[in-house]
Amino acid sequence: MPDTTAVIVGAGHCGLAMSHCLAARSVDHVVLERGQVANSWRTGRWDSLRLLTPNWMTRLPGYAYRGTDPDGYLSAPEVRAMLEDYADTSGAPVLTGTTVTSVRAAGDGYVVRTDQGIWRAPAVVLACGAATLPAVPPLARLVPDGITSVTPAGYRNPGELPRGGVLVVGASASGVQLADELHRSGRPVTLAVGEHVRVPRTYRARDILWWLDASGVLDQRYDEAGDLARARNVPSMQLVGSPGRTVDLNVLSAAGVRLAGRLAGIAGGVAQFSGSLPNVCALADLKLGRLLNTIDAWAGGTGERFAPTVVRSAPLGLDLRSGEISTIVWATGYRPDLSWLDVPVLDRRGRIRHDGGVTACPGLYLIGLPFLRRRKSSLIDGAAADAAELTRHLAGHLDALAGRRMRSAS
Ligand SMILES: Cc1cc2nc3c(=O)[nH]c(=O)nc-3n(C[C@H](O)[C@H](O)[C@H](O)COP(=O)(O)OP(=O)(O)OC[C@H]3O[C@@H](n4cnc5c(N)ncnc54)[C@H](O)[C@@H]3O)c2cc1C
């Protein structure tokens, strides 16, 4: 059984960022990856996807974007290449093709079982992704036979879907991008809209993410958030990685996408939509206004304001047996997969309990979850600060462990 000081599970950007920080402190470690480096960007992204964060925001510990297009947006293959390069230049000790099948507490540390052997280490960092599994609502099982169901993780391009109408459920970043792409492919698209975060791509002549970064909005800390549980569940922003292009509900409905309320149920083959669409849109407009006010208060002056979301008559029902809809895209979010974790840190719903990535089990950490330590924790740009703080904590834990061992030996 090989020993190391820390095992990192996952070689996405978070695992590699942790590896970089641990190496800087000379903490011996290994990164175990079930696929290859940047596996999610190889296996779980659709063809046309581009980051919605601009290239200058693609920053990791010891790495900054050096290309010729700082205001562009990387494609998934470009993210993959960037992370491979980062792993190489950092000399990250990644073992690919190694699936972790259990992590169990043993003595002062953990036993990490994999399909390639067993590791023992006093510290384990779970960097295995917040978006490992699609979060499809239970009502999906009521969809009548004959309708194709896909999730953004499995969808690649419009050509792979059957002809005919599409119901896209969910209007966050993935939902609005896929509704837009499928509508452009010539399909009639209905978009079921629940709570969403409306933002313009450009504000006061700059990318909205420039403002969120510069004004400190993305740096807001988890221990300063009023309602952390809610902040951790805020949907992703309605953005697409295309310079100057806003894809909000007004843009989509003007192009011909039909808007409906949140998908509330399916009964007898009929999809039932909530009647709350006008309220949900009014709330998103209100929050957009508040965000722009925050930016203006920081920058001084006042920028442009955007027309309220226009809600025309929205359907309350859609007969899924009529042949009008051939595909449903469940753009309803993602969830982590920690089913292999044999350490008592999960709540009744299988979510991990933690304080900014520090679990109640000494030496067990996690990174990469929404608002883990900051509003930007789930973004590539959020990994540097989180990894630095978690590494400090982990090093403190190792020091305390070494002190205890020395005292008990003397
Ligand atoms: C559609 C989409 C678009 C996004 N766009 C942006 C964007 O524009 N800008 C931005 O900053 N962020 C974006 N993100 C958010 C975030 O950057 C990505 O989700 C990113 O992939 C998360 O990195 P990670 O390292 O936390 O997890 P991942 O990249 O998912 O890496 C986790 C790794 O762990 C491995 N793993 C999992 N389980 C095991 C196991 N049991 N044993 C061994 N290995 C395991 C996986 O194979 C994977 O390689 C986007 C996310 C999604 C889903």
The ligand as an SDF file (V2000), in Angstrom:
LIG
                    3D

 53 58  0  0  0  0  0  0  0  0999 V2000
  -21.4430   23.5300  -19.0580 C   0  0  0  0  0  0  0  0  0  0  0  0
  -20.4610   24.2110  -18.1460 C   0  0  0  0  0  0  0  0  0  0  0  0
  -19.8920   25.4160  -18.5250 C   0  0  0  0  0  0  0  0  0  0  0  0
  -18.9860   26.0510  -17.6700 C   0  0  0  0  0  0  0  0  0  0  0  0
  -18.4460   27.2470  -18.0680 N   0  0  0  0  0  0  0  0  0  0  0  0
  -17.5670   27.8680  -17.2680 C   0  0  0  0  0  0  0  0  0  0  0  0
  -16.9610   29.1010  -17.6560 C   0  0  0  0  0  0  0  0  0  0  0  0
  -17.3030   29.6700  -18.6700 O   0  0  0  0  0  0  0  0  0  0  0  0
  -16.0200   29.6590  -16.8500 N   0  0  0  0  0  0  0  0  0  0  0  0
  -15.6600   29.0780  -15.6760 C   0  0  0  0  0  0  0  0  0  0  0  0
  -14.7850   29.6230  -14.9930 O   0  0  0  0  0  0  0  0  0  0  0  0
  -16.2400   27.9310  -15.2520 N   0  0  0  0  0  0  0  0  0  0  0  0
  -17.1820   27.3330  -16.0230 C   0  0  0  0  0  0  0  0  0  0  0  0
  -17.7730   26.1620  -15.5930 N   0  0  0  0  0  0  0  0  0  0  0  0
  -17.5750   25.7400  -14.1930 C   0  0  0  0  0  0  0  0  0  0  0  0
  -16.3000   24.9920  -13.8970 C   0  0  0  0  0  0  0  0  0  0  0  0
  -15.1590   25.6810  -14.3510 O   0  0  0  0  0  0  0  0  0  0  0  0
  -16.2990   23.5910  -14.4840 C   0  0  0  0  0  0  0  0  0  0  0  0
  -17.4180   22.8790  -13.9880 O   0  0  0  0  0  0  0  0  0  0  0  0
  -15.0230   22.8240  -14.1150 C   0  0  0  0  0  0  0  0  0  0  0  0
  -14.9680   21.6790  -14.9140 O   0  0  0  0  0  0  0  0  0  0  0  0
  -14.9640   22.4210  -12.6440 C   0  0  0  0  0  0  0  0  0  0  0  0
  -13.6480   22.0390  -12.3630 O   0  0  0  0  0  0  0  0  0  0  0  0
  -13.3410   21.0210  -11.2130 P   0  0  0  0  0  0  0  0  0  0  0  0
  -11.8800   20.7980  -11.2340 O   0  0  0  0  0  0  0  0  0  0  0  0
  -13.9820   21.4400   -9.9590 O   0  0  0  0  0  0  0  0  0  0  0  0
  -14.1400   19.7080  -11.6680 O   0  0  0  0  0  0  0  0  0  0  0  0
  -14.0040   18.8480  -12.9890 P   0  0  0  0  0  0  0  0  0  0  0  0
  -13.4710   19.6330  -14.1180 O   0  0  0  0  0  0  0  0  0  0  0  0
  -15.3160   18.1660  -13.1650 O   0  0  0  0  0  0  0  0  0  0  0  0
  -12.8890   17.7930  -12.5620 O   0  0  0  0  0  0  0  0  0  0  0  0
  -13.1530   16.7530  -11.6680 C   0  0  0  0  0  0  0  0  0  0  0  0
  -12.3340   15.5670  -12.0880 C   0  0  0  0  0  0  0  0  0  0  0  0
  -12.4980   14.5360  -11.1370 O   0  0  0  0  0  0  0  0  0  0  0  0
  -12.5380   13.3040  -11.8060 C   0  0  0  0  0  0  0  0  0  0  0  0
  -13.2230   12.3510  -10.9470 N   0  0  0  0  0  0  0  0  0  0  0  0
  -14.4990   12.3890  -10.5170 C   0  0  0  0  0  0  0  0  0  0  0  0
  -14.7620   11.3260   -9.7230 N   0  0  0  0  0  0  0  0  0  0  0  0
  -13.6210   10.6150   -9.6510 C   0  0  0  0  0  0  0  0  0  0  0  0
  -13.2440    9.4120   -8.9710 C   0  0  0  0  0  0  0  0  0  0  0  0
  -14.1280    8.7240   -8.2160 N   0  0  0  0  0  0  0  0  0  0  0  0
  -11.9710    8.9570   -9.1080 N   0  0  0  0  0  0  0  0  0  0  0  0
  -11.0700    9.6390   -9.8550 C   0  0  0  0  0  0  0  0  0  0  0  0
  -11.3770   10.7760  -10.5220 N   0  0  0  0  0  0  0  0  0  0  0  0
  -12.6300   11.2700  -10.4140 C   0  0  0  0  0  0  0  0  0  0  0  0
  -13.2860   13.6090  -13.0920 C   0  0  0  0  0  0  0  0  0  0  0  0
  -13.0000   12.6690  -14.1010 O   0  0  0  0  0  0  0  0  0  0  0  0
  -12.7680   15.0010  -13.4370 C   0  0  0  0  0  0  0  0  0  0  0  0
  -11.6700   15.0040  -14.3000 O   0  0  0  0  0  0  0  0  0  0  0  0
  -18.6600   25.4820  -16.4280 C   0  0  0  0  0  0  0  0  0  0  0  0
  -19.2400   24.2740  -16.0610 C   0  0  0  0  0  0  0  0  0  0  0  0
  -20.1310   23.6360  -16.8990 C   0  0  0  0  0  0  0  0  0  0  0  0
  -20.7380   22.3320  -16.4580 C   0  0  0  0  0  0  0  0  0  0  0  0
  1  2  1  0
  2  3  1  0
  2 52  2  0
  3  4  2  0
  4  5  1  0
  4 50  1  0
  5  6  2  0
  6  7  1  0
  6 13  1  0
  7  8  2  0
  7  9  1  0
  9 10  1  0
 10 11  2  0
 10 12  1  0
 12 13  2  0
 13 14  1  0
 14 15  1  0
 14 50  1  0
 15 16  1  0
 16 17  1  0
 16 18  1  0
 18 19  1  0
 18 20  1  0
 20 21  1  0
 20 22  1  0
 22 23  1  0
 23 24  1  0
 24 25  2  0
 24 26  1  0
 24 27  1  0
 27 28  1  0
 28 29  2  0
 28 30  1  0
 28 31  1  0
 31 32  1  0
 32 33  1  0
 33 34  1  0
 33 48  1  0
 34 35  1  0
 35 36  1  0
 35 46  1  0
 36 37  1  0
 36 45  1  0
 37 38  2  0
 38 39  1  0
 39 40  1  0
 39 45  2  0
 40 41  1  0
 40 42  2  0
 42 43  1  0
 43 44  2  0
 44 45  1  0
 46 47  1  0
 46 48  1  0
 48 49  1  0
 50 51  2  0
 51 52  1  0
 52 53  1  0
M  END
$$$$
